[in-house]
Amino acid sequence: MNKLPHEKLREWVENSTIKKTYPSTLMSMELDPKDSFEDADRKAFTKLADEIEEVYITRSEHDAEIKRIIEAQGYGRVGYYYPHHIMKTYAESSGIPMKDEECITDWLDRWFLERPRFDDGEPVQFGDSAKRDFGTADAENIDKMTFCKGGSVDVIGSNGHFSTSRNGECLKRLDPKVYDADGVEYKDGQTVWSTDPASPESAKVIRVNPNSVDVRWSNGERGECIDPLYLTHERTVFDTNGERIKVGDEGWDDKGNRCIVIGIGDAGFVNLKYDDGEIFSLSPTRFAHREPDSFDKAMERFQSILEDKDGLDYEVEEKLWAVHNRLTALIERGV
């Protein structure tokens, strides 16, 4: 590996002490060993200057070009470096593009480690599934690859079945079908939401695995191998008791009025239709799937039992009515 000019300078200084000579003498001997003594230093210094110019000036121009590309792509300002965006720019110009949200190590593994390819040109990855070329079943969730003499490659699924690429021929991809909590199929690039009321955040699907999904959460963090039933394609909102609200749910608002959910807005409000046909939008915390309780409702139930009278002794009924009337009076007084 060739040494850079500053490394050579340090080496000449160190060796001059050992060999008891001048650093410039060692430089002349290495850069122009056949020149005469009179011209040696002059030519050696000129050659060293040329090397410095080639290495450092060219590098500065290269860095300037990188920053120009960054600005043109809208990735940042001059002076700010984004390695991933730089790699993505060069990858695209080289004809081996990076996927959205793909990290550099995954890109290197995908393109530069030898493996068969699917008919869409993508290298086969562990976790992918390939359609069978013969046999009884497809190779699902590939976890092994066997490189055989003659150039063929067997890709073997976790289910024990395999598919073979012969003489570089492409395999047919078996796209995994994975479904969310509502039975909707996942696709790369979709926006999904968490069904956990403790963290109802959104995410972007960046990879669909046979039994899970990889996502990029709204806070920028990457989530891998997420249980598909933990997410949904519909925006998630939760009622006052932490239960998820879905279109078609029946319930009550915070005033005890019965209603049905007919939609969920972009801002997270729920659109409710009441028994009288009126439609309103409310915060989801003002909606409940279970009928809210109150003193008034308890008293109504109490009164309905008294008015039924079946099975009540007359004296007991009189005492209960007295309690009922007393409670009603207290409620009216706001006690």
C-alpha positions in Angstrom: 0.0 0.0 0.0 1.5 3.4 -1.0 2.2 5.8 1.8 0.8 9.3 1.7 3.2 12.3 1.5 2.9 13.2 5.2 3.6 9.6 6.2 6.8 9.7 4.0 8.0 12.9 5.6 7.7 11.5 9.1 9.5 8.3 8.0 12.4 10.3 6.5 12.7 12.3 9.7 12.8 9.2 11.9 15.2 7.3 9.7 17.6 10.3 9.4 18.3 9.9 13.1 19.0 6.2 12.8 21.2 6.6 9.7 22.8 9.9 10.8 22.0 11.9 7.8 19.6 14.6 6.6 15.9 13.9 6.0 16.3 15.6 2.6 19.0 13.2 1.7 16.8 10.2 2.3 14.0 11.9 0.4 16.2 12.5 -2.6 17.5 8.9 -2.5 13.9 7.5 -2.6 12.3 9.9 -5.0 15.2 10.4 -7.5 18.0 8.0 -6.7 19.7 8.3 -10.1 19.9 12.1 -10.2 23.1 14.1 -9.6 23.7 15.6 -6.2 23.2 19.1 -7.5 19.7 18.4 -8.9 18.6 15.8 -6.4 17.0 18.1 -3.7 15.4 20.3 -6.3 13.8 17.5 -8.2 12.9 15.6 -5.0 11.1 18.6 -3.5 9.3 19.2 -6.8 8.1 15.6 -7.0 7.0 15.7 -3.3 5.0 18.9 -4.1 3.4 17.2 -7.0 2.3 14.3 -4.9 0.9 16.6 -2.2 -1.1 18.4 -4.9 -2.4 15.2 -6.4 -3.5 13.7 -3.1 -4.8 16.7 -1.2 -6.0 19.1 -3.9 -7.8 16.4 -5.7 -9.3 15.2 -2.5 -10.6 18.7 -1.7 -12.1 18.9 -5.2 -13.7 15.4 -4.6 -15.1 16.6 -1.2 -16.5 19.7 -2.9 -18.2 17.5 -5.5 -19.7 15.3 -2.8 -21.1 18.4 -1.0 -22.4 19.7 -4.3 -24.3 16.3 -4.8 -25.6 16.5 -1.2 -27.0 20.0 -1.8 -28.5 19.1 -5.2 -30.3 16.1 -3.7 -31.6 18.3 -0.9 -29.8 16.4 1.9 -28.1 19.2 3.7 -25.9 22.3 3.6 -22.3 22.8 2.8 -20.2 21.5 5.7 -22.6 18.8 6.8 -21.8 15.3 5.7 -24.4 12.5 5.4 -22.6 9.2 4.6 -25.8 7.3 3.9 -26.9 9.8 1.3 -23.5 9.9 -0.2 -23.4 6.1 -0.5 -27.0 6.2 -1.9 -26.0 8.7 -4.6 -22.9 6.7 -5.7 -24.8 3.4 -5.6 -27.5 4.8 -7.9 -24.9 6.2 -10.3 -23.2 2.8 -10.3 -26.4 0.9 -11.3 -26.6 -1.0 -7.9 -29.1 1.2 -6.1 -29.9 1.2 -2.4 -33.5 0.6 -1.2 -35.3 3.2 0.8 -34.2 3.1 4.5 -31.6 0.4 3.6 -28.4 0.6 5.8 -25.0 0.4 4.1 -24.1 -3.0 5.6 -27.3 -4.5 4.2 -26.6 -3.0 0.8 -23.1 -4.4 0.8 -24.4 -7.8 1.8 -27.1 -7.7 -0.8 -24.9 -6.8 -3.8 -21.4 -8.0 -3.0 -21.7 -11.4 -1.4 -22.1 -14.0 -4.1 -25.6 -15.5 -4.2 -28.3 -16.3 -6.9 -30.8 -13.7 -8.0 -34.5 -13.4 -8.4 -36.0 -12.7 -11.8 -36.4 -9.0 -10.8 -32.6 -8.8 -10.5 -32.4 -8.7 -6.7 -30.0 -11.0 -4.9 -31.6 -13.7 -2.8 -31.6 -12.7 0.9 -32.0 -14.9 3.9 -35.6 -14.7 5.0 -36.9 -14.5 1.4 -39.0 -17.2 -0.2 -38.6 -18.8 -3.6 -41.1 -20.7 -5.7 -40.3 -24.4 -6.2 -38.7 -25.4 -9.5 -39.7 -29.0 -8.8 -40.9 -30.9 -5.8 -44.0 -30.5 -3.6 -43.5 -27.2 -1.9 -41.9 -23.7 -2.1 -38.8 -22.8 -0.2 -40.2 -20.5 2.4 -38.1 -18.3 4.7 -34.7 -19.2 3.2 -32.1 -19.8 5.9 -29.4 -21.8 4.0 -27.7 -21.6 0.6 -25.6 -24.5 -0.8 -23.1 -23.8 -3.5 -22.5 -26.9 -5.6 -19.9 -28.0 -8.1 -20.9 -27.0 -11.6 -22.2 -23.6 -10.5 -25.6 -24.5 -9.2 -26.9 -23.1 -6.0 -29.6 -24.6 -3.7 -31.6 -22.2 -1.6 -33.2 -24.0 1.3 -36.2 -22.8 3.3 -36.8 -23.3 7.0 -39.6 -25.7 5.9 -36.9 -28.0 4.5 -37.9 -27.5 0.8 -35.5 -25.9 -1.7 -35.2 -24.3 -5.1 -32.2 -24.5 -7.4 -30.4 -21.9 -9.5 -28.5 -23.6 -12.3 -25.8 -21.9 -14.4 -26.8 -18.5 -13.0 -30.5 -18.7 -13.9 -32.8 -16.6 -11.8 -35.2 -17.9 -9.2 -38.9 -16.8 -9.0 -39.8 -14.9 -5.9 -42.5 -16.1 -3.5 -43.8 -12.9 -1.9 -44.7 -13.4 1.7 -48.3 -12.6 2.5 -48.5 -11.1 6.0 -51.6 -9.4 7.5 -52.1 -6.8 10.1 -54.5 -6.8 13.1 -57.4 -6.1 10.8 -56.5 -8.7 8.1 -55.0 -6.2 5.7 -52.0 -7.4 3.7 -48.6 -5.6 4.2 -46.7 -4.0 1.3 -43.4 -2.2 1.4 -43.7 1.6 1.8 -47.1 1.5 3.5 -47.9 3.7 6.6 -49.1 1.7 9.6 -50.0 2.5 13.2 -49.4 0.8 16.5 -52.3 -0.9 18.3 -50.7 -0.2 21.7 -52.6 2.6 23.5 -49.3 3.3 25.4 -47.5 4.2 22.2 -49.9 4.9 19.4 -47.3 6.1 16.9 -47.1 5.6 13.1 -44.4 3.8 11.1 -43.4 3.1 7.5 -43.1 -0.5 6.4 -39.5 -1.1 5.0 -39.5 -4.9 4.7 -42.1 -7.6 4.8 -40.8 -10.9 6.3 -42.5 -14.2 6.2 -43.8 -13.8 9.8 -43.0 -10.3 10.7 -42.4 -6.8 9.4 -39.5 -4.3 9.6 -40.5 -0.7 10.1 -39.1 2.8 10.5 -41.0 4.5 13.4 -42.0 8.1 13.3 -39.2 9.0 15.7 -36.6 7.7 13.2 -35.8 4.5 15.0 -35.8 1.2 13.1 -38.0 -1.6 14.3 -37.2 -5.2 13.2 -39.2 -8.4 13.3 -42.4 -6.6 14.6 -45.4 -8.9 15.2 -47.7 -8.1 12.3 -50.7 -8.2 14.6 -49.2 -5.4 16.6 -49.9 -2.9 13.8 -52.8 -1.8 11.6 -53.2 0.2 8.4 -55.9 2.4 9.9 -55.0 5.3 12.1 -55.4 4.1 15.7 -57.3 6.1 18.4 -58.4 4.9 21.8 -61.5 5.6 23.9 -61.5 6.9 27.5 -60.9 3.3 28.8 -57.9 2.6 26.4 -59.9 0.4 24.0 -59.2 0.9 20.3 -61.9 2.7 18.3 -62.8 1.4 14.9 -65.4 2.4 12.3 -68.7 0.8 13.0 -68.2 0.6 16.8 -71.2 1.6 18.9 -70.8 3.5 22.2 -71.6 6.6 24.2 -70.2 10.1 24.3 -69.2 11.7 27.6 -72.7 13.0 28.1 -74.3 9.6 27.9 -75.7 9.9 24.4 -75.7 6.7 22.3 -73.8 7.0 19.0 -71.9 5.0 16.3 -68.5 5.7 14.9 -68.7 6.5 11.2 -65.1 7.7 10.6 -61.7 8.7 12.1 -60.2 12.0 10.9 -56.6 12.7 10.1 -56.2 14.7 13.3 -57.4 11.7 15.3 -60.9 12.9 16.0 -63.8 10.4 15.8 -66.8 11.2 13.7 -70.0 10.1 15.5 -73.6 9.7 14.3 -76.3 9.9 16.9 -79.7 8.2 17.1 -81.4 11.4 15.9 -79.2 11.5 12.8 -76.9 14.3 14.0 -73.2 14.0 13.2 -70.4 15.4 15.4 -66.6 15.1 15.7 -65.2 14.5 19.2 -61.9 13.7 20.8 -61.6 9.9 21.2 -61.2 10.4 25.0 -64.9 11.6 25.0 -66.1 8.3 23.6 -66.6 5.0 25.4 -67.6 1.6 24.3 -69.2 0.9 27.6 -72.2 3.0 28.8 -70.9 5.5 31.4 -72.4 5.3 34.9 -73.9 8.1 36.9 -76.1 8.8 40.0 -79.0 9.6 37.6 -78.7 6.2 35.9 -78.5 4.4 39.3 -81.6 6.2 40.5 -83.5 5.4 37.3 -82.7 1.7 37.9 -83.7 2.0 41.5 -87.0 3.6 40.6 -87.7 1.0 37.9 -87.3 -1.8 40.5 -89.7 0.0 42.9 -92.3 0.5 40.2 -92.2 -3.1 39.2 -93.4 -4.1 42.7 -93.4 -7.8 42.0 -92.1 -9.7 45.1 -91.8 -6.6 47.3 -93.3 -6.5 50.8 -95.5 -3.4 51.3 -93.5 -2.2 54.3 -90.2 -2.8 52.5 -91.4 -1.0 49.5 -92.4 2.0 51.6 -89.0 2.1 53.2 -87.2 1.9 49.8 -89.3 4.7 48.4 -88.3 6.8 51.3 -84.6 6.1 50.6 -85.2 6.8 46.9 -86.9 10.2 47.6 -84.1 11.1 50.1 -81.4 10.4 47.6 -83.2 12.3 44.9 -83.5 15.3 47.2 -79.7 15.1 48.0 -78.8 14.9 44.3 -81.0 17.9 43.5 -79.3 19.9 46.2 -75.9 18.9 44.8 -74.8 17.2 48.0 
